[in-house]
Amino acid sequence: MAKRSVLGFDIGGTKTLCLLVDDAYRIVHSIKFQTAPSEGKAAFVKRFDAATRDLVTRARKLKLEMVGAGVAVAGQIEFHKKIIKKTPNVVFLEGLNVARTLQKSAHLDCVLGNDVQLALYGEYHLGHAQGFDTVLGVFFGTGVGGAALIGGRVFRGGTGLGGNVGATLTHAIGGGGMAESHGMLNNIASKAAIVGAALSMGVKQWAPHLYKEVGTDISKVTWGALARARKAGDQQIDDLLRARMRTAGSTLASIVNFLNPQLLLLGGGLTEELPRLIVSEVETGLREFLVPEIARALKVKAAMLGNRAGALGAARLAFKKLG
């Protein structure tokens, strides 16, 4: 009997990851390409189609039965119509009918889901969230993404945006306008927020190692660049990361007190780059404000699947729904 396989995609604001996954959840082959929003929808679809055809061809050569595909993307999804409805990271893809695209390129049926929810779903079945039925997942990436697992099921909420911790207020002083400008967790602990502050430190020569590597080019300030600058001795970068993560922890305390999860799972590019620092500082900020009984029952861990979590979660859902 032929092994089954699916395709798993994670469409990010910077890169798109495409996986061929067998029924033992081994990654048979992977393709990564630049999402390149500036080049528009047609150019993206062309690269997406090429990656899909390549992976399907590889599956046939290996005599893998192709079941379908799973696609993860940030934002709000039309789950049944399989359309990207509203997404902050890839606005140019809003309205894209993913099902039609995959049918046209490779005659594949698909499932579509929110990237962070699928990343947590992947961690629940294949990673560090295994064995926990109530989990809050927080992912520090382009934005601060969040998802919740309740009773072993991902909580989608009324409009598919359940677990949206990035919109949580760090303080409510000044009303809605102030919240939009700087009071939200997204505006404190996202990549854009941290990178902007770090670049300013470099320009002012408070972080000379960072400045030496990236100059004034904000596109070069990656999580890896910040980790290297910190390791090289840029104390201001270390202080910045620790302060922002402690603030994230204290902000998440209200949600943890409400949800009473068994596990707080931390993921995303920043956590992948600096897992010990991120877990330590978030947990320090968090536990100061937790109800004692909730604190005693809570574990805090770094995610296991790294940047493959969304695509693997999408693949796992595709096997479940289409297999």
C-alpha positions as CSV (number, residue, x, y, z in Angstrom):
1,M,0.0,0.0,0.0
2,A,1.4,3.4,-1.0
3,K,2.3,5.9,1.6
4,R,0.1,8.9,1.7
5,S,1.4,12.5,1.6
6,V,0.1,16.1,1.7
7,L,1.5,19.5,1.0
8,G,1.8,22.0,3.9
9,F,2.2,25.7,3.2
10,D,2.8,28.7,5.5
11,I,2.4,32.0,3.8
12,G,4.3,34.6,5.8
13,G,4.9,38.3,5.3
14,T,8.6,37.7,4.3
15,K,8.8,34.1,3.2
16,T,6.5,31.3,2.1
17,L,7.4,27.7,3.3
18,C,6.2,24.8,1.2
19,L,6.5,21.2,2.5
20,L,5.9,17.7,1.2
21,V,5.0,15.7,4.2
22,D,4.4,11.9,4.4
23,D,1.9,10.2,6.7
24,A,4.5,9.7,9.4
25,Y,4.9,13.5,9.4
26,R,8.4,13.4,8.0
27,I,9.3,16.3,5.8
28,V,10.2,14.7,2.5
29,H,11.1,17.9,0.7
30,S,10.8,21.6,1.4
31,I,10.8,24.8,-0.8
32,K,11.1,28.3,0.5
33,F,10.6,31.5,-1.5
34,Q,10.3,35.2,-0.9
35,T,6.7,36.2,-0.5
36,A,7.7,39.6,-2.0
37,P,4.5,41.7,-1.5
38,S,6.0,44.5,-3.6
39,E,5.8,42.3,-6.7
40,G,2.1,41.8,-6.4
41,K,-0.4,38.9,-6.4
42,A,0.3,37.5,-9.9
43,A,4.0,37.1,-9.2
44,F,3.3,35.4,-5.9
45,V,0.7,33.0,-7.4
46,K,3.3,32.1,-10.1
47,R,5.9,31.1,-7.5
48,F,3.3,29.3,-5.4
49,D,2.1,27.3,-8.4
50,A,5.7,26.4,-9.4
51,A,6.5,25.2,-5.8
52,T,3.2,23.2,-5.7
53,R,3.9,21.4,-9.1
54,D,7.5,20.7,-8.0
55,L,6.4,19.0,-4.8
56,V,3.6,17.0,-6.5
57,T,6.1,15.8,-9.1
58,R,8.5,14.7,-6.3
59,A,5.6,12.8,-4.6
60,R,4.8,11.0,-7.8
61,K,8.4,10.0,-8.3
62,L,8.5,8.6,-4.8
63,K,5.2,6.8,-5.3
64,L,3.5,8.8,-2.6
65,E,-0.3,9.0,-2.8
66,M,-1.2,12.7,-2.7
67,V,-4.2,13.4,-0.3
68,G,-4.4,17.2,-0.6
69,A,-2.9,20.4,0.9
70,G,-3.1,22.5,4.0
71,V,-2.4,26.3,3.9
72,A,-1.6,28.5,6.9
73,V,-1.8,32.3,6.6
74,A,-1.9,35.2,9.1
75,G,-5.2,36.9,9.7
76,Q,-8.9,36.2,9.0
77,I,-9.9,33.3,6.8
78,E,-13.1,32.3,5.1
79,F,-12.7,28.7,6.2
80,H,-15.5,27.1,4.1
81,K,-14.9,29.2,1.0
82,K,-11.1,28.8,1.5
83,I,-10.5,32.5,0.8
84,I,-8.0,34.8,2.5
85,K,-10.3,37.5,3.9
86,K,-8.2,39.9,5.8
87,T,-4.5,39.7,6.6
88,P,-2.1,42.3,8.1
89,N,1.1,40.7,6.8
90,V,0.2,39.9,3.2
91,V,-2.5,42.5,2.4
92,F,-1.9,42.0,-1.4
93,L,-3.3,38.5,-1.1
94,E,-6.7,39.5,0.4
95,G,-9.4,37.9,-1.6
96,L,-7.2,35.1,-3.0
97,N,-9.2,31.9,-3.4
98,V,-6.6,29.4,-2.3
99,A,-8.8,26.4,-3.2
100,R,-9.1,27.5,-6.8
101,T,-5.4,28.2,-7.0
102,L,-4.4,24.7,-5.9
103,Q,-7.1,23.1,-8.1
104,K,-5.8,24.9,-11.1
105,S,-2.1,24.2,-10.5
106,A,-2.2,20.6,-9.2
107,H,-5.9,19.4,-9.0
108,L,-5.6,19.3,-5.2
109,D,-8.3,19.8,-2.6
110,C,-7.2,21.9,0.4
111,V,-7.9,23.2,3.9
112,L,-7.1,26.8,4.9
113,G,-6.4,28.2,8.4
114,N,-4.9,30.9,10.5
115,D,-1.2,30.5,10.8
116,V,-0.8,30.8,14.6
117,Q,-3.8,28.5,15.3
118,L,-2.3,25.9,12.9
119,A,1.1,26.3,14.5
120,L,-0.4,25.6,17.9
121,Y,-2.3,22.7,16.4
122,G,0.9,21.3,15.0
123,E,2.7,21.7,18.4
124,Y,-0.3,19.9,20.0
125,H,0.0,16.8,17.8
126,L,3.7,16.8,16.9
127,G,5.6,19.1,19.3
128,H,5.9,20.4,22.9
129,A,2.2,20.9,23.5
130,Q,1.5,17.1,23.3
131,G,-0.2,15.9,26.4
132,F,-1.7,19.3,27.4
133,D,-5.4,19.9,26.8
134,T,-5.5,23.6,27.7
135,V,-2.7,25.7,26.1
136,L,-2.0,29.4,25.3
137,G,0.4,29.8,22.4
138,V,2.2,33.1,21.9
139,F,4.4,33.6,18.8
140,F,6.8,36.5,18.5
141,G,7.3,37.2,14.8
142,T,6.3,39.9,12.3
143,G,3.5,40.5,14.8
144,V,2.7,39.0,18.2
145,G,0.5,36.1,17.3
146,G,-1.6,34.1,19.7
147,A,-3.8,31.0,19.8
148,A,-5.6,29.0,22.4
149,L,-6.3,25.3,22.8
150,I,-9.2,24.4,25.0
151,G,-10.1,20.8,25.7
152,G,-7.8,19.7,23.0
153,R,-9.4,21.8,20.4
154,V,-8.2,25.0,18.8
155,F,-10.4,27.9,19.9
156,R,-11.3,29.8,16.7
157,G,-13.8,32.3,18.2
158,G,-16.8,33.9,16.5
159,T,-14.9,35.3,13.5
160,G,-11.9,32.9,13.4
161,L,-9.6,35.3,15.3
162,G,-9.7,33.5,18.7
163,G,-6.5,33.9,20.7
164,N,-5.5,37.3,19.2
165,V,-3.2,38.3,22.1
166,G,-1.4,40.9,19.9
167,A,-4.3,43.3,20.4
168,T,-4.1,43.0,24.2
169,L,-3.5,46.4,26.0
170,T,-0.4,46.8,28.0
171,H,-2.2,49.7,29.6
172,A,-5.4,51.6,28.9
173,I,-4.2,55.2,29.7
174,G,-5.4,57.7,27.0
175,G,-8.2,55.7,25.5
176,G,-8.5,54.0,22.1
177,G,-6.2,56.3,20.1
178,M,-3.3,55.9,22.5
179,A,-3.9,52.1,22.5
180,E,-3.5,52.1,18.7
181,S,-0.4,54.1,18.8
182,H,1.6,52.4,21.5
183,G,-0.6,50.6,24.1
184,M,-1.0,47.3,22.4
185,L,1.3,44.3,22.9
186,N,1.8,44.2,19.1
187,N,3.3,47.7,19.2
188,I,5.8,46.7,21.9
189,A,6.9,43.1,21.3
190,S,6.4,42.6,17.5
191,K,9.4,42.5,15.1
192,A,8.6,45.9,13.8
193,A,8.5,47.4,17.3
194,I,11.7,45.8,18.5
195,V,13.7,46.3,15.3
196,G,12.8,49.9,15.1
197,A,14.1,50.5,18.6
198,A,17.2,48.5,18.0
199,L,18.0,50.3,14.8
200,S,17.7,53.6,16.6
201,M,20.2,52.3,19.3
202,G,22.6,51.3,16.5
203,V,22.5,54.7,14.8
204,K,23.1,56.4,18.1
205,Q,26.1,54.1,18.7
206,W,24.5,52.6,21.8
207,A,24.7,49.3,19.9
208,P,27.9,49.5,17.9
209,H,28.1,45.8,16.9
210,L,24.6,46.0,15.5
211,Y,25.4,49.2,13.6
212,K,28.6,47.6,12.2
213,E,26.5,44.7,10.7
214,V,23.4,46.5,9.5
215,G,24.2,50.2,9.3
216,T,21.0,52.2,8.8
217,D,19.2,49.5,6.7
218,I,16.2,48.3,8.7
219,S,15.7,45.3,6.4
220,K,18.9,43.8,7.6
221,V,17.9,43.9,11.3
222,T,16.8,40.3,11.6
223,W,16.2,38.3,14.9
224,G,19.6,36.7,14.1
225,A,21.3,40.1,13.8
226,L,20.0,41.1,17.2
227,A,21.2,37.8,18.7
228,R,24.6,38.3,17.2
229,A,24.8,41.9,18.4
230,R,23.9,40.8,21.9
231,K,26.4,38.0,21.9
232,A,29.1,40.4,20.6
233,G,28.5,42.7,23.6
234,D,25.7,45.2,22.7
235,Q,24.3,45.5,26.3
236,Q,21.6,47.9,25.1
237,I,20.2,45.2,22.8
238,D,20.1,42.7,25.6
239,D,18.4,45.2,27.8
240,L,15.8,46.0,25.1
241,L,14.9,42.4,24.5
242,R,14.6,41.6,28.2
243,A,12.5,44.6,28.9
244,R,10.1,44.0,26.0
245,M,9.7,40.3,26.9
246,R,9.1,41.1,30.6
247,T,6.4,43.5,29.5
248,A,4.9,40.9,27.3
249,G,4.8,38.5,30.2
250,S,3.1,40.9,32.6
251,T,0.6,41.7,29.8
252,L,-0.2,38.1,29.3
253,A,-0.9,37.5,33.0
254,S,-4.5,38.6,32.8
255,I,-5.1,36.2,29.9
256,V,-3.4,33.3,31.7
257,N,-5.4,34.1,34.9
258,F,-8.6,33.9,32.9
259,L,-7.8,30.9,30.8
260,N,-5.9,28.9,33.5
261,P,-3.9,26.9,30.9
262,Q,-1.6,24.0,31.7
263,L,1.0,25.3,29.3
264,L,2.1,28.7,27.9
265,L,3.9,27.8,24.7
266,L,6.2,30.5,23.3
267,G,7.2,30.4,19.6
268,G,8.0,32.5,16.6
269,G,11.3,33.7,15.1
270,L,12.5,35.5,18.2
271,T,11.9,32.6,20.5
272,E,13.6,30.2,18.0
273,E,16.7,32.5,17.9
274,L,16.9,33.1,21.7
275,P,14.7,30.5,23.5
276,R,16.3,30.6,26.9
277,L,16.2,34.4,27.1
278,I,12.6,34.7,25.8
279,V,11.2,32.0,28.1
280,S,13.0,33.3,31.1
281,E,12.0,37.0,30.7
282,V,8.4,36.3,29.7
283,E,8.0,33.9,32.7
284,T,9.5,36.5,35.0
285,G,7.1,39.2,33.9
286,L,4.2,36.7,33.9
287,R,4.5,35.0,37.3
288,E,4.6,38.3,39.2
289,F,0.9,38.8,38.5
290,L,-0.5,35.3,38.5
291,V,-3.0,33.8,41.0
292,P,-0.8,31.3,43.1
293,E,-2.9,28.3,42.2
294,I,-2.8,29.0,38.5
295,A,1.0,29.8,38.7
296,R,1.7,26.4,40.4
297,A,-0.1,24.5,37.6
298,L,1.4,26.4,34.7
299,K,4.4,25.3,32.7
300,V,6.2,27.6,30.2
301,K,8.0,26.1,27.3
302,A,9.6,27.1,24.0
303,A,7.9,25.6,20.9
304,M,9.6,22.6,19.3
305,L,8.7,22.9,15.6
306,G,10.3,26.3,14.9
307,N,9.4,28.0,11.6
308,R,7.9,24.7,10.3
309,A,5.0,24.7,12.9
310,G,2.4,26.5,10.7
311,A,3.1,24.3,7.7
312,L,3.2,21.1,9.7
313,G,0.0,22.0,11.5
314,A,-1.6,22.7,8.1
315,A,-0.4,19.3,6.9
316,R,-1.8,17.6,9.9
317,L,-5.2,19.2,9.4
318,A,-5.1,18.2,5.7
319,F,-4.6,14.6,6.7
320,K,-7.4,14.8,9.1
321,K,-9.9,16.6,6.9
322,L,-9.0,15.2,3.5
323,G,-7.5,11.8,4.2
